């Protein structure tokens, strides 16, 4: 299944000095208020670092996070999990599904290089002394994502499903094929079993009895390019067991997630030293800067966040919090994952002249953060292993993947040069790079395409106002605005015009970055996400003035805990915060009672008093009774 090509990355962060403390529901770039220099204890480049994984099921081994035991719902045991067969025939289990109301579902990665078969296993076990009425609907990955290629494997399933041997025989089993529920003896001949998205088991499970089933799954992709794209996608496949109470469609849900990905350590080749241009492209820096670059992974600085679930993303990752976070993560990496570069380790790599990488960069007028004179130095960058080649323009070298350069472009910033002392300080900790450069040139190279368009530090943390929307979040225009090519707004710089519209039709954008105009006004770098509009997909800059642009999702509970549906076609309620398992539809004007606001990735949901969820998107609902 392995389909290798040149692997590149999209760097998600601005500098830590800009974004630390900003991204409220996603992992962010860290910072701390002290220079890196030689002050940190480092891992030797010769240390044994685990960068390979030979198993089939990955459950974040370093932090020993796993759930592999049955869960209790409606008074009896439930086991819902994936099981993979490796190429030697050994079986390995994923994390089990849990109730999101009481526990955070833990995710699992299937190693694409070491699995042969994949099944979804489901068992209910009545280990009590009383008979239990059972009404379980198990949703396969196709239920929550109709486009998923992870579907029923008919080559192994042979157009049927059946309980495992030893299961109580009196239970009724039905399958949902092409959105219709059928008893097994009534499924039309020639039905496409790859459309099966659910199955249901009903009946009375006698005391001391169990019932179990195994659903064969496969990755239905035959095109090599499509397979490659899938392996680099960070989309998770979700399965849900709706354990309904007798004669009811309410009850607990159990959820777990997997994705199939390819393992890669990133080690090999040097970093490409670059600087970001106004249009989002990158220009390689002069050769005297590139000569300082160490080998990727030379000091164990690549920290993988393979199973990110948002549990630590509600504030800045810095200082002790960053240290604690990195201990939970891994040096094993998979395609589609996010990873950090620990700049304390990277910056401490020493060159042959005895100085650290960061100190040599400062002498040439570059650093990991916009300006070293602020004494706010980045301590980590955050990337996604997306397989997307960054736009590298200009420069003298051959770019990434050539001349010994590896797969990460390291974004640097222009700063005031800090000349090296006459004699290098060979003390302090830090590993030695294989780099042999001895340059001590203190004259900064110039890059005419560079322009500082990231916010300056004005409040000691991010330089951004509290109302600023986080990177990746959705915003909409409440008044007429323009989109511009650069942060400096002029009439000749306009890309698109957006007129003032009614709330439900307001133009929406996704924030992809931040900038400031020459006079210091904050701008959002955005992408137009108004499907069907002529402007769809356009990118540029819009004002961040809260009188003109606002976040699309509510961040607070309504004072009277009432909502009104305002969308023309109404809105749906769901059984989970991920908005899966539709439970009801509310027409425009319907008034809803809510009990809490729930964060979900970069969005929010309202949980109704009946336990179900609706979107907190302001284009669908409004706080209050009208």
N, C-alpha and C positions, 0 to 999 in steps of 0.2 A: 504494500500500500504506500510505501514511502515514495514521495515525489519531491525530490530536492531541486531547488533552484537558488539563485543568488537571493539571500534573505536580507531585507532592509527593514527599517523601523520608522515609525512616526513618533517624534518626541512630543509628548503631550504637554509638557510644562513650559511656562515662562520661567524666569529665575525664581528661586525660592524666595528671594527678597520681595518679589511681586505678589506671589500667590499664596504664601504660607498663611493659613488661617482663613482663606477665602472659600475654598471648595467645601461646602457644608455637608455634602452627602456622597463624596467620592474621595478616594485616596488623593493626596496632594503632594506637592513638592515641599520638602522640609527646609527649615532655616534655623540658625541660632546666631546669637550676637557675638561671635568671636571668630577671629581669623583661623583658618585651618593650619597653615604653616606646618611646624614639626611637633605639634603639641599632643597628637593623639597616638594611642597605642595601636599598632597595625598588625595585620596578619601577614606573615612572610609569604612572598610569592612562591616559596618552595613548600609551603604547608600543604598538607593533603586536604583538598577541598572536594566534596562530593558534587560532581557535575554530571553524573550519569545515573540513569534509572533503568533497570533491566526488567522491572515487573510489568504487569498488565494493568493493574488497578492502582491509580495514584490518589491518595487521600491526605496529602500534606504530612508526610512522615515526620519531619523534624518537630512539629508541635504535637504529634500523636493525637491529632483531632480525628475522631472517627465515631460513628454510631453503627454498630453491627449487631444489634439485639432487637427483639420484637418490641413494639410500642402498644400501649393499652388504649383502645378506643371503644366506647360503648360497652365497656366491661369485659372485653376479651382481647387476646393478643392479635396484632397485625404485623406482618413482615412484608414490606414492599421494597425491592432492591433490584439492581442490575447484577448480572453474573456474567463474567467474561471467561472464555476458555483461551489459554495461551497456546502457543504453537506446539507445546509439548503435551497438551491435553489436560493441564492442571486448571482447576477452577479458582477464581478469585471474585470476591463480593465487593460491591460498591457500598457507600454509606446507605443506611436504611432511611426510609422516609419517616419524617417526624411531623408533629403538629406545629405549624408555624406560629400558632397562638401561644405556645408554651416553650418552644425551642427554635433556634435558628437552623433551618435545613442545611446540612453540610453537603458540599458538592464533591464530585468525583470526576477524574479524568481517565479515559480509556486510552492507553498507549497504542497508537495506531501501528507501531512497528512490531508489536508483540501480542496481538490478539487475533484469534481465529473466528470464534463464534460469540454472539452476544444474545442474552435472553433477559426478559423481565420476569422476575419471580415474585409470586404473590401467595401468601399463606395466611389463613385465619385459623386460630387455635382456641378452642373453648376449654380452658383448663380449670373451669369452675365446676360447681356441682349443680348448676342450673342450666337448662336449655336456653339458647340465645337466638332471637330472631335476627336474621342477617339480611341486609340490603346494601350491598357494596357496589359502587360504580368506579372502576379503575380507568383513568384517562391515560392513554398512551401519549408519546411526544406529539403525535399528529393532531391531537385535540387542541392543544394550546398554540400550535404552529402548523397550520395546514401545509406550509411549503417545506417542512422539514424533510430531508432525505432519509431520516432514520425511521423505517417503516417495518411492517410485518414481513418476515422472510418466508415467502410461500414455498421456496425450495426445501425448507426444513419443516414448514407447517402443513404442507399438503392440503391447503384449502379447508382447514378446520382448526379448532382449538378444543382441548379436552383437559379435564382435571387430572392431576397426577395420581398414580396408583396409591391406594390407601386412603384417598379422600372420601368423606362421607358422601354416599351416592345419591341421597335424596335432594340435593341442592339443584336449583334451576340455573342454567348458564345461558346467557344471550350475548350476541356480538353486535356492535354498531358498525355497519359497513356502508360506506357512501352516505353517512348521516342517518341511516335507518337502523332501528333495532330489530334483530331477527333472532328467533330461537334457532338452534343449530340445524334442526331438520327442515327449516323453512327458508334457508338462504338460497336465493336464485342461482341457478347454474350459471357459471361463467362470471360470477361476481369478482370484482377486483379487490382482493384481500389487502392490497397495499393501502386501501382507503380506510381500513379499520382503525378507528380512533379511540374506542372504548370497549369494555366488556362489563357485564353485570352478573353478579351471583346473588341469588335470593333463596330464602328458605329458613328452616330452623336447624341450627347447628347444635346437636345434642351434647350434653355434658361429657367432657373428656374426648370429644371428637375434633378433627381438623379437616380443612379443605385447602388444597393448593393447586396452582397452575403455573406453567412456564410458557411465556409468549416469546417465540423466536423473533429476533429483530435483525435487520441488516441495514447497511449504509448503501442506499440505492443510487450510487453514482458510478457511471462507467467512463465518463470523460476525464482525462488526466488533469486538464486545466481546472475543471469544476471541482475535482477532488482537492487539488492544491488550494483553491480558494476556500473550500469548506474547512480544511485543516487550519487555516489562518484566521478563521472567523472565531469570535469570542462568544458566539451565541450558545446558550445552554439548552439542552433538551430536558423538558420537565415531565415528570409523571406524578399523578395525584390519585390518591384513594379517597373517595368520598364515602365515609362510613355513616350512612344515614340511620337515624333512629327508626324504630318500627313505625310503619304507616306514615312516614314523614320524609321530606326532602331537606331536612336540616340535620346537622350533626358535625362532628369534627372532620377535618381533612388532614391527610398525611402527604407530605411532599418531599421529593428529592430531585436532584439534578445531575446530569452528566454531560460531558462533551467529549468527542473523540479528537485527539490532537497528536502531534508528532513531537518527540522530545528533541531538544537541541540545547547545547551548553553555551553557545555564542563564542567560546574561546577560539582564537585564531585570528591573526591579522591585527593591525593597529587601528586605533580610533582615527577618524578623519576629522581634523580640526576645522570647524566652520563658523560662520557668523550668519545670522538670519537677516534677510532683506525685508523691505516693507511688504512685498507681495507674498511672503511666506516661503520663498525659495531660500536656498542656502548657498553661500559662496565659500569655497575652500580658502583657508588662510595661507599666507606665504609659507614657503618651504622651511624657514627658520622656526616657525611655530609647529608645523607638522613634524619636524625632526624631534620635537620634544615628546610626541605622543607615544605612550606605552602600548604594549600588547593588551587587547581586550581580555579582561579577567586576570591580569597580572597580579593583582593584589586582593583577589576575592571580592571585588567591588560590585559585582552583578548579583542583585538580590531579587529573586523571583516571587511574584505574587500570583501564583497560578489559580488559586481558588478564591479570588476576591469576592466578598459578599457585602461590603459596605459597612461592616460592623465597627471599623475603626476610622471611618472617613468623615466624622462630624466636626473635625477641627484640624488645626495645623499639626503636621507630623514633624516634630522637632525635639532636640534634646533627649531627655530620658524616654519620652514617648516613642521617638524614632528608634532608639536602641532596643526598646522592648518589642516594637513591631518587627524589626529585622530579625530578632530571635525567633519569631513565629513563622517567618517565611523561609525560603529555601534557595539553594544554589542550583537546584535542578530546574530546568525550564522547558516549557511547552509552547508550541505555536498558538497564537491567539491570546497568550497571557500578557499581563502587564509586568514590568519589572522596574526596579530602581537601580540607579547607579549611585553607590555610596561615595559621594565626592570627598569625604574625609579620607577614605582609603585611596581613592584614585589620586587626589591631590597630594598625598604623602609619598607617592612613588618617586624614588630619587633617580636623577639622571647622573651621568658620569662626572659632571662638574660638582657633585656633592649637594646640590640644592634639590628641593622637592619640585615636582611638576608644577604645583600652584605658584611656588615662588619664582620659578623660571618664567611662567606665563605672565606674572605681574611685572616682571622686568621688561617684557616685550609689550606691555600695555594691554593685556587681556586677563580675564578671570572668569570664574563660573557664575558670577553675579554682575549686574550692570555697573556697579561702581564700588570698588573696594574701600573708597574713602568713607562710605556710609557705615563701615564696620558691620555690615549685614552680609554675610557670605553664605552662599548656598551650600547645603550639606547633602542634598540628594536631588537627582532628576528622576522623572517618571516617564516611562516609555510604554508603548504597546508593541508587541511582537506581531505586527500585522502583515508582513510580507509586502508592504507598500514601499516603493522606492521614493525617497524624498527628492524634491526637485533641486538638483545640484547644478548651479550655473556659474560660469566663469572659473577663475582659478587656473593654476598652471599644471596641476596633476591630472591623472586619469580618472579621479573620482573613486567611489566605493568599489571594493572588490578587485582593485588593480594595484600593482606595485606594492604588494604587501599590506594594503589597507583592507581592514575587515568590514564588518556589517553595521557599524554604528557611527553616525555622524555626531560628534560631540559639539554642542552649541556653546560658543564662548561669547563674551561681551567685551566691548572696548572699555578700558578704564584708564585712569591716570597712571602712567608708568611709575614703578617703584624700583629704582636701580638696585642691582645686586651690590653687596658690600665688596670691598677689595679682595677679601679672603672668604671663601665659602665656609659655612659652618657644617661640618660633617657629623655633628652630634644629633641627638634626637632619634626618634623611632621612624620607621617607614622602610618599605622594601625597595630594592633596587630594580629598576627597569632594565630590559635588555638594550635600551636606547643608548647609543654611544655619543650622542651630541654633547659638545662642550661649549656651545655658544653662550656668551654672556652679553650679547648685544642688548643695550638698554634703550635703543631708539625704536619706538613703536612703528610697526608697519601700518600702512594706511589702506583703507578699503573704502573707496568712494561711494559704494552702494549702501554703506551702513548708515543707519539713522536711528537714534534711540527713541523707540516708539512704545516702550513699556512704562507703566506708571512709576514715578519716583516714590521713595519712602518718605512719608510725611507724618505718619502717626506711630512710627516705631515698629510697625508690623507689616502691613501690606501696601500702604499708600492708597488704598481704595476705600470708598465709603461703605458703611454697613449695608446699604440697600443694594449694592452691586450684585448682580446675578452671577452665580458660579459658572465656571467654564463647563460647557456641555449642557447647560440648562436652557430652557426655552423662554423667550421673552416676546412680547407683542407691543405694537405701537398703539398708543391711546389717542394720539393726535397725528396730524399729517407730518411726515418726515421724508427725508431723502436717504438713499444709500450712496456712499462716496467711495472712490478708489483708494484714498489715503486718509489718515486721521486729520489732515488739514482740509477742512471743508471749504470748497470754492464752487462757484457755479459751473465751471468747466470740469470739475472733478466728479460730477454726479453720475451715478450708475443707474439708479431707478428712483421713481417717486412713488410714495405710498400715501394715499389720501386717507383722511379720517373716516372710519367706518363704524358701524354698530358693533357692540361688544362681541357678538358671536361670529363676526366676520373680520375681526381685526387681523392684520398681517402678522405672521409669526416668523421668528428667527431663532436659530440656535447659536449661542455664544461660543465662539471658537478661540477667542483670545481677547486681549486688552491692549489699548494704546492711549497715548495722550497727544494732543495737538501741540504745535509749537508754543501756544499760550497756556498749556497745561490742562485743557479740557479733556475729561475722560471720554473715551470712545469704546464701544464694543466692536470687536471684529466678529462678523456673523456670516451665517449661511442662510439664505432664504429657503424656507421649508413649506411654502404655500403651494401645495400640489394643485395642478391645473392652471396656475397663474403663469403669465409670460415671464415673470421674474423668477420662477422656481429654479433653485440651484445656484442663483447668483451669489457671489461673495463680495464682501466689502466692509465698510465701516459705517456705523450709525451712532447717533448720540446715546449716551448712557444717562442723560438727564431724566430723573424719575418722573418729571412732569410730562414727559413724552413717551417713555418706554417703561414697561413694567413686567415683572415676572408673570408667566402664564399660570403658575400654580399657587394656590393659597398656601400660606405658611402658618396660619393661625386658625383656631376654632372660632366659629361665629359666636357672638356674645350670648345669643339665645339658643345656640346649638340647633338652629334650623337652617336648612338649605332649600333653594328653589331651583328646579331644573329649568334652564333657559334655552337649551339647544332646540332648534326647530324640529328635529326628529326625535327629541327626547334623549334618554340615556339609560344605560344598563347598570344593574348591580351584579356583583360577582361574589363568589364564595371565598376568594383569596385576594390578598393585597396585590398580587401580580395581575389581577383582573382576568383570572381564568375561572371557568366554571360558572357560566351565566346563571343567575338565580331569578332575576326579575327585570322587567322593562318599565321605565317610568316615562310618561308622556310629558311634554312641555307644560310647565306650570305646576307639576307635582311638588309637594312640599315634603321634605325628608327630615328626619330627626337623627342627629349624629351624636356620637359619644366621644370620639377622639380623632386626632389627625395622625396619620401614619406616613412615615417617609418610605419611599420605594425608589432606590437608585437616586436619580436627580429629579424625581417627581414626588408628589404627595397624593394620598388618598384620604377620603373620609370613611371611617367605619360607622355604619349605621347602628342604631340601637338593637337591631336584630342580628348583629354580628357580621353582616355582609358589607361589601366595599363598593364605593363609587369613586370616580375620578374627582380630584380637586382642581381640575382645569377650569379656569374662570370663563372659558368660552362655552362650558357645558352647565355649570352651576353658579349660583350667586348666593352669597351669605344673606340670611334673613328670609323673610316671608314673601318678598316680591323681587 
